[in-house]
Amino acid sequence: MKRLLRTLLAAIGVLGLVMVGAVVYVTTFFDPNDLKPRLIEVVREHSGLELTLDGPLSWSFYPRLGVGVQQAEARLPDQADDSPPFAALSHAEVSLAFTPLLRGEIAIDGLTLDDLYLDLERDAQGKGNWEVLSERLGERGEQAEAALAPASAGPAPGVSNGLSVALNIASVQVRRGEVHFRDALADRELRLEELEISGSNVNPDKAFPLTSSFRLRLHEGLDGRDTPSEPRLLSDISFDTRVDLGLAEGRHVLEGLNLKTVNRLAGLENEQKLNLQGERLVVNVGEGSLQLDAGTLDASLNHPRLGNKTLPLTLTFSLDADLDEQSARLRDMALTGPDALKLNGNLNLSDIGEAPAYTGQLRLAPLSLRPWLSRLEAMPAMADSQALTDVALTSPVSGDLSRFELAGLTLVLDDATFTGRLAGQYDGGQLAADLQGDQLDVDGYLPPPGVEGDRASLWRLPGIRRAHAEASDALVPASWLSELELDAHLALGQLRLAGLDFQDVDLTLEGRDGRHRLVDFTSRFYEGSLSADGALDLRESPIRWQLAPRAERVRLESLLEARGEEPSPLSGRFSGEGELTSRGNSPMELRRHLSGRLEARIDEGAFKELNVGEELCTTAATLQGETLDREWAEETRFERVRAGLTLDEGEVTSDDLLATLPGMRVDGEGRIDLVSKQFDLRAAVRLVEADNAPCEVNPRLARVPLPVRCDGTLGGESAEWCRFDREAFQGTLAELLRNEATQRAGEKVEERLGEKAGGELRDALEGLFN
């Protein structure tokens, strides 16, 4: 036994001496740099790359057998020597495991690449500089598969004996890598910096763990290499997964994918975090397809427009993509977030690489917009505290990176439901709509009475800010409208605006090139109808307005009571039409510059709390020395009141006011200042011969008009507007007496009317004027 042990120890010692001798011989008498020409030739033959090895090749024997290379560069065929290399590295090393060598196998123990650099370019026609390399490697694909055949496959084809390759790399390391991609087609540059890749037990037939991290820089334009500039996007990215290479089938599978990113956008200090997880990602190179199952994208958004707090969002989905057709389908999408946000749907994407477009279906579950607007610091004061608490929509969707379309929209807005089509551009340059709704209370979304509307907060919303870059009192967003292409139609069953109710509303708007038209507006309005057309010209400053309104038999008392005037001082059926113009962009400017012509009339109406017939007949009876003993109505009924109104720079005047009352005629004139809202109206009431006259008077007194004056401020106490104008009546009556005195000189009034009647007239006048 001792002899056997001594023999074995001696054998091991001899074997050790032989191995040491072999190492001494190889390292002393064999120079690996003699392999450089052959190595350069092999690379040229299989890939077409021109390899330059400026550094030395070196052997390593402890703790493992390996070979390393320093300072290597590779250029594409026909690439100039003074141009940046297609690929480069500062150090590469491959090491082999000893034990498999004793079994006749080559097992790569480690692969390390330091400072790997790749320079990729795509020209304006979409051709990449790597395509030549891809084509060459494709032609040599079968030879590459034979070279990488695992040990279980036996020796390489055509080789009767020798070592077989067991491609199971214990460790793969890429350190401090960099990839530079210049895309002339998209006019941008991408840089992957600080690239780190680590894999263990890398095997072409089995899944193995893989981790990587890098920094991504995105620059707009192609000057990033020569002119340092702030990147549009800066992302720190890391991921880990298990990879099944599937080289033979060209089917790569990533399981348990976990991708984390920290992103910074140009001009923003806050970081945006996006994390992607996927149960299984399959990339089939042969079929040009990609499939992701059970994907989850978690986002933590931090932006001044989103308020002070981070906004967490989660999107779950599955993805099918056709890489050759540049198309993809997002299935079973579900976007969730705080405050009951839940958006479901499916999207089909096309032309992803060049001009991405999408179609699909989206559904927003009912939610309250109020906490979202508060988070965005854009919640204005609203008269209805429940406004925007129930919002939902569903619709087919389509569009691209610049435009959108909801072709079959169903929108629930609190108590209102809208259906139809809504489309536009994300930058606000175009808006098209064809919507039908059952009802809409606009007043509920406006500030409550006595509260200034914080319109500035509302226009901070993304996508809306451009629509209101005017002063806070601007009536319309002129700068946005001047560039807007508009085509809108709205039909509503009921509309409430400014306390007024409209039914069967139909509105059509068109506009482009700074000029917009109210093509048509029609509505039933307090038992009558309203219609209008008009124009808005934004091509000059101040902007100019045109409006041609028409009203037919509107119930006036209902309208005035809806405006808060209870009881209404006037009743009847109002009709009118006209053409108006103005300029400016605030209510005050519009009133100040309002001009045009209106024809208005009121049929079958009454003046409430005023009986003109009573005033006229009582006065006439008093002048005749009589007393009327009868009941009078508390109103003045009339058949028609009409007037032609002339508007000039905010002042309304009329000199042809005419009212037809039973047995009476009213003529008048007046003016209204729309800026101060003050008005002054003077009218003269005369009795006329008619069967329905309120009373009989002396024919001489029938020539005496009863003057009525109405003045005050619009919006004031209407009961105090109109009164009997005693001063005007005194002057008229005095003039009448003087005229009669001239005609019958020397005779007294008492003699013409009778001594008794004359005395009573004198007493009546004294009592009337005192």
VOGU-3710 file (C-alpha; in Angstrom, 3 decimals, decimal comma):
1> mkrllrtlla> 0,000/0,000/0,000  2,820/2,358/0,861  4,555/1,528/-2,453  1,287/2,280/-4,326  0,947/5,577/-2,568  4,565/6,495/-3,305  4,000/5,583/-6,976  0,954/7,786/-7,279  2,692/10,711/-5,631  5,629/10,299/-7,944
11> aigvlglvmv> 3,327/10,199/-10,986  1,585/13,364/-9,877  4,912/15,031/-9,307  6,124/14,060/-12,770  2,847/15,308/-14,307  3,228/18,593/-12,443  6,775/18,999/-13,673  5,622/18,319/-17,230  2,858/20,931/-16,986  5,204/23,506/-15,471
21> gavvyvttff> 7,663/22,772/-18,208  4,955/23,203/-20,834  3,927/26,570/-19,390  7,562/27,724/-19,248  8,073/26,629/-22,849  4,909/28,342/-24,196  5,492/31,581/-22,351  9,224/31,605/-23,221  9,466/30,382/-26,788  5,913/31,018/-28,245
31> dpndlkprli> 4,775/34,640/-28,984  0,929/34,913/-29,280  1,338/38,101/-31,301  2,378/35,865/-34,161  -1,341/34,972/-34,387  -2,383/38,571/-35,172  -2,291/38,280/-38,968  -4,307/35,062/-38,848  -6,822/36,558/-36,433  -7,274/39,641/-38,647
41> evvrehsgle> -7,800/37,395/-41,668  -10,407/35,246/-39,897  -12,406/38,331/-38,821  -12,268/39,752/-42,363  -13,374/36,430/-43,850  -16,371/35,869/-41,575  -17,645/39,426/-41,008  -16,032/41,736/-43,532  -14,700/43,944/-40,741  -11,208/45,361/-40,967
51> ltldgplsws> -9,619/44,578/-37,607  -6,770/46,658/-36,180  -4,886/45,314/-33,157  -2,695/48,074/-31,747  -2,151/46,393/-28,388  -0,444/43,089/-27,573  -1,987/39,632/-27,341  -1,213/37,915/-24,074  -1,542/34,488/-22,420  -2,668/33,787/-18,893
61> fyprlgvgvq> -2,288/30,451/-17,106  -3,281/31,148/-13,545  -5,785/30,876/-12,069  -7,224/29,888/-15,499  -6,054/29,459/-19,054  -6,874/32,464/-21,193  -5,919/34,894/-23,920  -6,311/38,668/-23,911  -6,071/41,489/-26,403  -5,473/45,225/-25,899
71> qaearlpdqa> -6,624/48,224/-27,995  -8,612/46,654/-30,823  -10,599/48,530/-33,471  -12,826/47,344/-36,299  -13,975/49,283/-39,357  -16,617/48,505/-41,927  -15,582/47,732/-45,519  -14,706/50,914/-47,408  -14,663/52,936/-44,197  -12,030/55,680/-44,074
81> ddsppfaals> -9,113/55,161/-41,712  -9,496/58,614/-40,150  -13,196/58,139/-39,319  -14,400/56,883/-35,925  -14,249/53,051/-35,856  -17,405/51,008/-36,147  -16,361/49,064/-33,041  -13,511/49,335/-30,560  -12,407/48,074/-27,156  -9,539/48,676/-24,782
91> haevslaftp> -9,289/45,147/-23,455  -10,827/41,751/-24,145  -10,118/38,464/-22,479  -11,342/34,874/-22,919  -10,512/32,209/-20,339  -11,018/28,437/-20,457  -11,794/25,987/-17,665  -9,107/23,302/-17,018  -11,318/20,369/-16,078  -13,320/20,170/-19,344
101> llrgeiaidg> -10,004/20,255/-21,250  -9,050/16,994/-19,577  -12,305/15,513/-20,942  -11,595/16,761/-24,418  -13,959/19,730/-24,274  -13,438/23,444/-24,556  -15,500/25,239/-21,904  -15,243/29,021/-21,840  -14,957/30,053/-18,241  -15,147/33,806/-18,729
111> ltlddlyldl> -15,547/36,544/-21,347  -14,661/40,150/-20,496  -14,906/43,247/-22,698  -13,742/46,624/-21,402  -14,587/50,006/-22,954  -16,579/48,471/-25,774  -17,617/51,132/-28,315  -20,116/50,850/-31,205  -20,782/53,610/-33,745  -24,139/53,103/-35,509
121> erdaqgkgnw> -25,574/55,371/-38,188  -28,739/55,496/-40,284  -28,882/57,748/-43,324  -31,764/59,901/-44,531  -33,039/57,017/-46,660  -33,278/54,749/-43,606  -30,284/52,497/-44,375  -28,048/51,566/-41,447  -24,279/51,154/-41,592  -24,618/47,834/-39,739
131> evlserlger> -26,643/46,235/-42,553  -23,519/45,241/-44,486  -22,257/43,405/-41,431  -25,646/41,748/-40,868  -25,781/40,490/-44,431  -22,282/39,066/-44,232  -22,936/37,333/-40,925  -26,185/35,967/-42,333  -24,283/34,340/-45,173  -21,912/32,754/-42,648
141> geqaeaalap> -24,688/31,743/-40,272  -24,336/27,975/-40,743  -20,596/28,108/-40,136  -21,159/30,162/-36,994  -23,705/27,630/-35,684  -21,213/24,810/-36,282  -18,517/26,706/-34,425  -20,814/27,291/-31,487  -22,269/23,758/-31,346  -22,458/22,469/-27,742
151> asagpapgvs> -20,464/19,480/-26,564  -23,483/17,240/-26,728  -23,545/17,715/-30,471  -20,122/16,114/-30,806  -17,264/17,380/-32,903  -17,798/20,082/-35,440  -19,015/18,909/-38,877  -16,195/17,745/-41,089  -13,883/17,166/-38,138  -13,245/13,484/-37,360
161> nglsvalnia> -11,614/14,108/-34,010  -10,452/16,921/-31,818  -11,881/18,997/-29,032  -15,597/19,787/-28,948  -16,838/23,198/-27,776  -19,112/23,361/-24,712  -20,518/26,870/-24,928  -21,508/27,431/-21,325  -19,735/30,579/-20,273  -19,540/30,854/-16,539
171> svqvrrgevh> -19,239/34,631/-16,614  -19,731/37,341/-19,241  -18,789/40,926/-18,384  -19,077/44,082/-20,491  -17,733/47,087/-18,624  -17,810/50,813/-19,404  -19,382/50,280/-22,811  -20,729/53,002/-25,096  -23,068/52,916/-28,113  -23,516/55,948/-30,351
181> frdaladrel> -26,462/56,038/-32,810  -26,827/58,907/-35,295  -30,235/58,815/-37,007  -30,406/61,186/-39,984  -33,897/59,950/-40,858  -35,319/61,108/-37,504  -32,751/63,934/-37,071  -31,627/62,827/-33,614  -28,788/61,161/-31,734  -28,875/58,419/-29,123
191> rleeleisgs> -26,022/57,619/-26,751  -25,758/54,645/-24,418  -23,064/55,423/-21,867  -21,597/53,562/-18,906  -22,936/50,324/-20,338  -22,575/47,389/-17,975  -23,661/43,829/-18,877  -23,265/40,814/-16,634  -24,350/37,241/-17,311  -23,597/33,907/-15,672
201> nvnpdkafpl> -23,741/30,359/-17,050  -24,410/31,805/-20,491  -25,687/28,967/-22,666  -27,292/29,012/-26,114  -29,769/26,270/-25,155  -30,681/27,109/-21,582  -32,022/30,167/-19,789  -29,489/32,122/-17,804  -29,614/35,277/-15,638  -28,625/38,574/-17,237
211> tssfrlrlhe> -28,336/42,064/-15,764  -27,468/45,364/-17,409  -27,376/49,083/-16,719  -26,560/52,164/-18,802  -27,278/55,857/-19,229  -29,281/56,958/-22,262  -28,927/60,423/-23,807  -31,295/61,658/-26,504  -30,331/64,766/-28,490  -32,497/66,470/-31,093
221> gldgrdtpse> -30,487/67,168/-34,237  -27,153/65,658/-35,287  -24,784/68,118/-33,626  -24,452/66,332/-30,292  -21,027/64,877/-31,149  -19,389/68,170/-32,053  -21,463/70,673/-30,049  -22,269/69,657/-26,471  -25,870/70,520/-25,606  -28,435/69,624/-23,018
231> prllsdisfd> -30,074/66,334/-23,975  -33,800/66,301/-24,499  -33,945/63,106/-22,457  -31,477/61,683/-19,953  -32,316/58,241/-18,532  -30,578/55,918/-16,119  -31,730/52,415/-17,055  -31,190/49,054/-15,426  -32,788/45,655/-15,946  -32,466/42,059/-14,963
241> trvdlglaeg> -34,045/38,964/-16,461  -33,503/35,339/-17,426  -32,627/34,909/-21,092  -33,125/31,917/-23,350  -31,057/32,819/-26,417  -32,582/30,270/-28,786  -29,883/30,922/-31,384  -30,794/28,011/-33,595  -34,451/29,043/-33,905  -33,820/32,783/-33,720
251> rhvleglnlk> -36,337/32,947/-30,880  -35,137/34,856/-27,825  -37,129/34,595/-24,603  -36,801/36,884/-21,576  -38,577/35,703/-18,462  -39,194/37,705/-15,314  -38,192/40,978/-16,997  -37,675/43,869/-14,591  -36,714/47,187/-16,191  -36,201/50,337/-14,115
261> tvnrlaglen> -35,635/53,860/-15,441  -35,020/57,271/-13,881  -35,654/59,996/-16,463  -34,913/63,690/-16,679  -36,460/65,880/-19,377  -34,887/69,050/-20,746  -35,890/72,100/-18,735  -37,192/70,086/-15,777  -35,411/69,399/-12,529  -37,757/66,679/-11,292
271> eqklnlqger> -37,102/63,020/-12,017  -39,686/60,801/-13,693  -39,531/57,137/-12,768  -40,799/54,336/-15,027  -40,558/50,644/-14,165  -41,548/47,862/-16,563  -42,159/44,290/-15,528  -43,095/41,427/-17,785  -43,844/37,797/-17,182  -42,477/36,729/-20,553
281> lvvnvgegsl> -40,992/38,603/-23,510  -40,472/36,659/-26,752  -38,466/38,129/-29,641  -38,697/35,948/-32,758  -36,087/37,211/-35,181  -37,050/34,756/-37,909  -40,683/35,868/-37,894  -39,880/39,471/-37,037  -42,268/39,416/-34,078  -42,268/40,464/-30,437
291> qldagtldas> -44,662/39,376/-27,705  -44,909/40,539/-24,098  -47,258/38,777/-21,702  -48,622/40,284/-18,492  -46,710/43,556/-18,764  -46,917/46,114/-15,970  -45,661/49,692/-16,294  -45,423/51,651/-13,041  -44,870/55,395/-13,362  -44,079/58,030/-10,755
301> lnhprlgnkt> -44,551/61,370/-12,492  -43,281/64,578/-10,964  -43,993/67,736/-12,927  -44,949/71,334/-12,040  -48,090/70,988/-14,167  -49,121/67,953/-12,127  -49,015/69,746/-8,791  -46,604/69,423/-5,900  -47,036/65,714/-5,266  -45,761/62,768/-7,263
311> lpltltfsld> -48,479/61,185/-9,402  -48,410/57,359/-9,365  -49,888/55,519/-12,365  -49,962/51,841/-13,292  -50,571/50,399/-16,756  -51,083/46,666/-17,260  -51,144/45,258/-20,791  -50,069/42,557/-23,202  -48,168/43,376/-26,385  -47,945/41,732/-29,811
321> adldeqsarl> -45,646/43,390/-32,351  -44,672/42,696/-35,956  -41,203/44,197/-36,310  -41,077/43,824/-40,073  -44,424/45,580/-40,552  -43,619/48,090/-37,778  -46,972/47,368/-36,176  -48,085/46,365/-32,697  -51,183/45,637/-30,678  -51,704/46,535/-27,041
331> rdmaltgpda> -54,257/44,162/-25,546  -56,130/44,208/-22,262  -54,862/47,657/-21,298  -55,821/48,946/-17,869  -54,530/52,300/-16,642  -55,183/52,865/-12,939  -54,295/55,656/-10,587  -55,484/57,608/-7,568  -59,002/58,990/-7,147  -60,731/56,087/-8,939
341> lklngnlnls> -58,875/56,486/-12,247  -59,502/53,432/-14,437  -59,044/53,514/-18,197  -59,416/50,285/-20,182  -59,028/49,491/-23,852  -57,033/48,116/-26,755  -54,775/49,899/-29,228  -53,400/48,923/-32,632  -50,184/50,735/-33,570  -48,818/51,110/-37,100
351> digeapaytg> -45,742/52,587/-38,786  -44,022/52,697/-35,407  -40,552/53,484/-36,677  -41,397/56,353/-39,028  -44,768/57,974/-38,280  -46,567/56,160/-35,448  -50,351/55,992/-35,687  -52,976/54,245/-33,595  -56,540/52,935/-33,632  -58,479/51,212/-30,908
361> qlrlaplslr> -61,130/51,459/-28,235  -60,996/53,242/-24,864  -63,333/53,304/-21,897  -63,003/55,628/-18,910  -64,886/54,379/-15,859  -66,970/56,964/-13,958  -64,859/59,216/-11,742  -64,760/62,672/-10,260  -62,532/65,197/-12,023  -62,501/67,556/-9,051
371> pwlsrleamp> -59,590/65,918/-7,145  -57,633/65,672/-10,418  -58,130/69,367/-11,144  -57,183/70,175/-7,568  -54,005/68,093/-7,941  -53,196/70,074/-11,088  -53,949/73,329/-9,245  -56,592/74,018/-11,865  -59,854/73,634/-9,960  -61,879/76,827/-10,537
381> amadsqaltd> -64,747/77,957/-8,340  -68,030/76,538/-9,655  -71,599/77,402/-8,780  -72,525/73,720/-8,547  -70,504/71,941/-5,867  -71,308/68,620/-7,563  -70,088/69,696/-11,011  -67,560/67,314/-12,589  -68,140/64,605/-9,965  -69,465/62,077/-12,487
391> valtspvsgd> -67,462/61,887/-15,722  -67,132/58,847/-17,985  -66,560/58,127/-21,660  -66,237/55,323/-24,160  -65,242/55,600/-27,799  -63,255/54,172/-30,681  -60,040/56,177/-30,974  -57,566/56,866/-33,759  -54,783/59,310/-34,490  -51,030/59,800/-34,518
401> lsrfelaglt> -48,472/61,870/-32,634  -50,097/65,150/-33,708  -53,841/64,457/-33,923  -56,629/62,420/-32,337  -60,176/61,369/-33,192  -62,970/59,914/-31,053  -65,269/58,741/-33,830  -68,033/57,147/-31,760  -67,867/59,082/-28,515  -70,286/58,591/-25,647
411> lvlddatftg> -69,505/61,104/-22,912  -71,255/61,362/-19,555  -70,813/64,752/-17,894  -72,723/64,765/-14,615  -76,407/64,813/-15,630  -75,636/65,256/-19,339  -74,879/62,654/-21,991  -73,212/63,455/-25,322  -72,713/61,245/-28,362  -70,978/61,850/-31,670
421> rlagqydggq> -67,506/62,673/-32,948  -64,674/64,730/-31,482  -61,315/65,270/-33,198  -58,428/67,689/-33,124  -54,716/68,279/-32,871  -52,754/67,983/-29,642  -51,220/71,425/-30,147  -54,670/73,017/-30,370  -54,378/73,966/-34,048  -57,478/72,079/-35,151
431> laadlqgdql> -60,803/71,161/-33,579  -63,701/69,284/-35,144  -66,842/68,136/-33,373  -70,270/66,783/-34,201  -71,979/66,179/-30,864  -75,542/65,581/-29,748  -76,539/65,983/-26,100  -79,643/65,766/-24,001  -78,947/68,696/-21,657  -76,236/70,983/-20,371
441> dvdgylpppg> -76,298/73,453/-17,474  -73,394/75,772/-18,261  -74,157/77,950/-15,234  -73,213/75,101/-12,903  -69,652/75,171/-14,235  -69,273/78,951/-13,936  -68,219/80,808/-10,769  -71,035/81,363/-8,264  -72,559/84,857/-8,045  -70,220/87,335/-6,418
451> vegdraslwr> -67,125/85,170/-6,894  -64,471/86,063/-9,430  -63,680/83,120/-11,665  -60,077/81,919/-11,325  -59,722/81,406/-15,033  -55,945/81,598/-14,804  -55,865/78,301/-12,911  -57,996/76,516/-15,475  -55,727/77,502/-18,352  -52,745/75,885/-16,590
461> lpgirrahae> -54,070/72,525/-17,717  -51,831/70,838/-20,320  -53,243/71,339/-23,801  -55,487/74,226/-22,718  -52,893/76,822/-21,754  -52,386/77,851/-25,368  -56,118/78,388/-25,753  -56,071/81,252/-23,273  -52,955/83,391/-23,473  -54,988/86,598/-23,137
471> asdalvpasw> -55,605/89,055/-20,335  -57,763/87,788/-17,499  -60,826/89,731/-18,738  -60,499/88,568/-22,345  -63,779/87,277/-23,704  -62,249/84,836/-26,208  -58,679/83,422/-26,621  -57,792/85,499/-29,661  -54,226/84,277/-30,241  -55,361/80,646/-30,246
481> lseleldahl> -58,465/81,269/-32,366  -56,421/83,169/-34,955  -54,569/79,913/-35,765  -57,408/77,461/-35,123  -59,085/75,454/-37,858  -62,604/74,901/-36,548  -65,503/72,768/-37,748  -68,053/72,152/-35,003  -71,701/71,217/-34,739  -73,584/70,887/-31,452
491> algqlrlagl> -77,175/69,805/-30,938  -78,680/69,987/-27,445  -82,115/69,126/-26,149  -81,820/71,664/-23,313  -79,261/74,342/-22,531  -79,085/76,623/-19,511  -76,855/79,674/-19,811  -76,844/82,922/-17,808  -80,012/81,799/-16,061  -81,861/81,369/-19,359
501> dfqdvdltle> -83,275/78,151/-20,777  -82,898/77,142/-24,421  -84,516/74,101/-26,030  -83,655/72,196/-29,203  -80,406/74,084/-29,648  -78,546/73,649/-32,923  -75,193/75,384/-33,339  -72,735/75,273/-36,260  -69,317/76,983/-36,247  -66,616/77,148/-38,913
511> grdgrhrlvd> -63,283/78,910/-38,975  -59,791/79,050/-40,428  -57,101/81,591/-41,302  -58,119/83,943/-38,501  -61,788/84,256/-39,500  -64,573/82,314/-37,799  -68,250/82,134/-38,668  -71,351/81,383/-36,694  -72,928/79,552/-39,600  -76,197/78,971/-37,837
521> ftsrfyegsl> -77,746/79,078/-34,407  -81,359/78,098/-33,769  -83,241/77,395/-30,581  -86,697/77,344/-29,079  -86,713/80,093/-26,492  -89,499/80,846/-24,000  -92,337/79,707/-26,254  -90,734/81,446/-29,205  -87,564/80,982/-31,200  -84,088/82,443/-31,561
531> sadgaldlre> -81,714/82,284/-34,495  -78,542/84,046/-35,498  -75,519/84,039/-37,754  -72,345/86,028/-37,440  -68,598/86,303/-37,883  -65,459/86,930/-35,848  -62,455/88,457/-37,614  -59,162/88,038/-35,736  -56,910/89,159/-38,569  -56,584/92,656/-37,137
541> spirwqlapr> -56,516/94,258/-33,712  -58,875/94,959/-32,097  -60,809/91,923/-33,270  -64,120/92,579/-35,015  -67,529/91,001/-34,458  -70,631/90,716/-36,607  -73,977/89,310/-35,484  -77,379/89,080/-37,119  -79,860/87,998/-34,419  -83,506/87,093/-34,985
551> aervrlesll> -86,209/86,481/-32,388  -89,768/85,331/-33,056  -92,624/85,627/-30,545  -90,569/85,126/-27,395  -92,712/85,175/-24,226  -91,322/88,353/-22,681  -92,617/87,990/-19,119  -91,113/84,506/-18,837  -87,786/85,822/-20,112  -87,721/88,777/-17,698
561> eargeepspl> -88,716/86,631/-14,731  -85,926/84,188/-15,625  -83,582/87,162/-15,398  -84,748/87,747/-11,836  -87,303/90,476/-12,478  -90,306/89,293/-10,473  -92,920/90,388/-11,063  -92,185/91,205/-14,677  -92,911/94,875/-15,554  -93,780/93,903/-19,102
571> sgrfsgegel> -95,477/91,055/-20,908  -96,092/90,104/-24,513  -94,546/88,345/-27,496  -91,197/89,824/-28,478  -89,899/89,680/-32,050  -86,950/91,405/-33,590  -84,077/91,255/-36,019  -81,067/93,282/-36,928  -77,413/93,480/-37,813  -74,816/94,419/-35,220
581> tsrgnspmel> -71,075/95,060/-35,268  -68,512/95,712/-32,560  -64,816/95,430/-31,808  -62,652/94,491/-28,846  -62,207/91,479/-26,605  -63,951/92,288/-23,346  -67,624/92,795/-22,450  -66,986/96,466/-21,732  -65,262/97,031/-25,087  -68,037/95,266/-26,944
591> rrhlsgrlea> -70,733/97,386/-25,300  -68,749/100,582/-25,878  -68,326/99,940/-29,610  -71,621/98,239/-30,392  -73,192/99,635/-33,570  -75,871/98,634/-36,046  -79,617/98,531/-36,480  -82,386/96,590/-34,753  -86,083/96,366/-35,511  -88,067/95,207/-32,484
601> ridegafkel> -91,706/94,763/-31,613  -93,860/93,369/-28,817  -97,277/91,938/-29,656  -100,247/91,154/-27,429  -98,643/92,483/-24,266  -99,147/94,687/-21,258  -97,334/97,186/-19,034  -97,624/95,826/-15,511  -98,442/98,031/-12,493  -99,247/100,927/-14,828
611> nvgeelctta> -102,594/101,806/-16,409  -102,038/104,473/-18,996  -105,772/104,633/-19,759  -106,527/105,372/-16,096  -103,948/108,153/-16,003  -105,244/109,667/-19,239  -108,952/109,388/-18,479  -108,581/110,607/-14,874  -106,633/113,629/-16,035  -109,131/114,353/-18,790
621> atlqgetldr> -112,037/114,009/-16,372  -110,359/116,324/-13,891  -109,817/118,927/-16,585  -113,483/118,651/-17,529  -114,602/118,937/-13,926  -115,791/115,361/-13,795  -115,121/112,438/-11,496  -114,644/108,849/-12,728  -116,138/106,140/-10,598  -114,963/102,819/-12,023
631> ewaeetrfer> -112,518/99,979/-11,417  -109,279/100,049/-13,383  -106,996/97,143/-14,174  -103,476/97,275/-12,741  -101,926/97,066/-16,171  -102,055/98,555/-19,644  -102,841/96,108/-22,379  -101,495/96,891/-25,835  -101,771/95,381/-29,262  -98,257/96,190/-30,404
641> vragltldeg> -95,182/98,158/-29,452  -92,564/98,622/-32,116  -89,371/100,605/-32,458  -86,455/100,983/-34,797  -83,237/101,101/-32,806  -80,023/102,691/-34,022  -76,813/101,716/-32,233  -73,736/103,867/-32,506  -70,623/103,272/-30,370  -72,537/101,918/-27,405
651> evtsddllat> -75,510/104,282/-27,504  -78,976/103,098/-28,547  -81,428/105,686/-29,863  -84,933/105,535/-31,305  -87,197/108,277/-32,617  -90,025/106,161/-33,967  -91,330/104,351/-30,908  -94,977/103,479/-31,503  -97,403/101,668/-29,231  -100,969/100,764/-30,160
661> lpgmrvdgeg> -103,289/100,525/-27,146  -107,074/100,127/-27,049  -108,420/103,593/-27,954  -104,957/105,133/-27,524  -101,807/105,843/-29,431  -98,349/106,194/-27,930  -95,483/107,870/-29,749  -92,061/108,267/-28,257  -88,338/108,472/-28,476  -85,443/107,601/-26,231
671> ridlvskqfd> -81,870/106,581/-25,684  -79,919/103,942/-23,736  -76,219/104,133/-22,854  -74,982/100,539/-22,869  -71,821/101,426/-20,945  -73,469/103,179/-18,005  -76,753/101,259/-18,546  -78,721/104,499/-18,074  -81,777/105,141/-20,223  -84,250/107,950/-20,837
681> lraavrlvea> -87,525/107,383/-22,698  -90,205/109,980/-23,392  -93,616/109,024/-24,752  -96,889/110,833/-25,461  -100,229/109,058/-25,037  -103,286/110,252/-26,984  -106,864/109,089/-27,055  -108,187/108,131/-30,451  -111,669/107,473/-31,656  -112,237/103,763/-31,200
691> dnapcevnpr> -114,877/101,449/-29,896  -112,496/100,136/-27,292  -111,395/103,561/-25,978  -110,937/103,542/-22,194  -113,173/106,634/-21,765  -114,825/109,552/-23,551  -113,268/112,990/-23,348  -113,886/116,387/-24,775  -112,588/116,451/-28,386  -110,557/119,503/-27,478
701> larvplpvrc> -108,718/117,608/-24,741  -108,132/114,657/-27,055  -105,540/116,854/-28,688  -103,638/117,059/-25,406  -101,104/114,172/-25,150  -100,437/112,573/-21,794  -96,665/112,599/-21,425  -94,963/109,566/-19,860  -91,290/109,445/-18,978  -89,237/106,341/-18,208
711> dgtlggesae> -85,674/106,669/-17,005  -83,267/104,980/-14,674  -80,627/102,296/-14,831  -81,043/98,874/-16,385  -81,038/96,365/-13,597  -82,523/98,856/-11,127  -85,974/98,802/-9,568  -88,291/98,447/-12,564  -91,372/99,657/-10,663  -89,825/103,126/-10,451
721> wcrfdreafq> -88,875/103,411/-14,109  -92,014/105,020/-15,609  -94,228/107,900/-14,364  -96,580/110,655/-15,562  -94,460/113,615/-16,718  -96,256/116,513/-15,040  -93,780/119,166/-16,205  -94,160/118,157/-19,829  -97,927/118,058/-19,427  -97,964/121,547/-17,931
731> gtlaellrne> -96,045/122,890/-20,876  -98,256/121,138/-23,405  -101,466/122,311/-21,763  -100,212/125,876/-21,372  -99,307/125,922/-25,048  -102,782/124,700/-25,907  -104,418/127,443/-23,812  -102,206/130,102/-25,380  -103,101/128,943/-28,872  -106,789/129,052/-28,123
741> atqragekve> -106,452/132,403/-26,449  -104,822/133,789/-29,559  -107,558/132,436/-31,786  -110,316/134,042/-29,722  -108,814/137,195/-28,391  -110,706/138,867/-25,566  -112,691/135,779/-24,685  -111,941/133,913/-21,511  -111,608/130,257/-21,247  -114,616/130,211/-18,916
751> erlgekagge> -116,796/131,602/-21,688  -115,669/128,937/-24,187  -116,272/126,084/-21,837  -118,968/127,647/-19,779  -118,533/129,619/-16,637  -119,052/126,642/-14,410  -116,808/124,341/-16,433  -114,190/127,053/-16,726  -114,047/127,506/-13,016  -113,764/123,782/-12,456
761> lrdaleglfn> -110,998/123,571/-15,077  -109,098/126,330/-13,352  -109,432/124,593/-10,004  -108,448/121,264/-11,528  -105,340/122,726/-13,096  -104,338/124,285/-9,829  -104,833/120,966/-8,056  -103,066/119,005/-10,799  -99,980/121,176/-10,869  -99,680/121,631/-7,135
//
